[in-house]
Amino acid sequence: MYFGLAISLLLHAGLLAWAVANFHSTSELPMPESPTIEAELVTVSEFTRLKQGDPQAKELEAKEQEKPEPQISKKEAPKPKPEMAEPPPAAAPPPEPEKTEPEKAEKPDKPSPLEKPDPIAEQIAALPPQQPTPEEAAKLEAERKAKAEQERKKKEAERKKKEAEQKKKEAARKKREEERKKKLAEEKRRQEAKNKESFTDRMAALIDKTPEKRGSPRSGQAPSKPTDYEGPTAGEREGRGNELTAREADLLKGQISAQLRNCWRLPGGGGGIEAIVVTVRWRLREDGSLDGPPTVENGRSDPVFQAAARAALAAVTECAPFNLPRDRYTAWRTIIWDFDPRHML
């Protein structure tokens, strides 16, 4: 490997030395004489006139082109040089006279002074942007404010529109809710009226299942014994009499009897208790609860009657509150009832 490298270096060094020796031994080439060329400066106006095609300028150019040919032939004829064995280099000057002054002037390749970049324009472009005048600044500020105001009004209009739509929807919802409540109230009134109308029929059906001569209230009648109660009894709150039809009175009696029958338990023991009739008086509130303890109106001191009386009072207390129609409260506010085992049991 090292042997090949050494041979390569020696060959390259010898080649380089040979090239340097030949370069220094080369003779200088003869330089041909360059013809003198006359140049003339042309102004911009003359150059423009030449481009426009002046006929007189063309004639002058033709005359000038004819002049150099005879001069060159005269100079070369008397001075022949036998040493110049190569005529082509000497013959080169004939085409050079074609580069006359007009041709020099007709070279538009180079940019004219007008086409050169204007340094003033470059300086102007490099200057910072001119600040607007106070009037222009005020105008721009006014336009900016007007645009901002217009945008604000647009957003405000959109907001109001949305609020109006929301209010409209809310009003429609409230209207629907009111209509729904109104319908429910109307339905409730119709149902109450229907229930009120059917109350009489229901009570009639209840009475029909009860034998006729059972214990009946003597509502609105004076008790068998005088009492110390001086207020309105079984009538209006103002003391006016409460007029009930015969059918309504029978229905009310049947409803009270049905409730007391479930609460009254007659004690046993004989002694004729099945034939004892106990008259009880009690007052009720509007909700059907007792307005004070019930009292016996036909009291006796014998033990059998006392047992029957206690059973009747317990039945009234246990059944309270009574489920009676409130619209007829004045009719059942005070009740006097005969507990007769022969009719109620």
Secondary structure, 3 states (H helix, E strand, C coil): CHHHHHHHHHHHHHHHHHHHHHHHHCCCCCCCCCCCCCCCCCCHHHHHHHHHCCHHHHHHHHHHHHCHHHHHHHHHCCCCCCCCCCHHHHHCCCCHHHCCHHHHHCCCCCCCCCCCCCHHHHHHHHCCCCCCCHHHHHHHHHHHHHHHHHHHHHHHHHHHHHHHHHHHHHHHHHHHHHHHHHHHHHHHHHHHHHHHHHHHHHHHHHHHCCCCCCCCECCCCCCCCCCCCCCCCCECCCCCECCCCHHHHHHHHHHHHHHHHHHCCCCCCCCCHHHCCEEEEEEECCCCCECCCCEECCCCCCHHHHHHHHHHHHHHHHHCCCCCCHHHHHHHCEEEEEECHHHHC
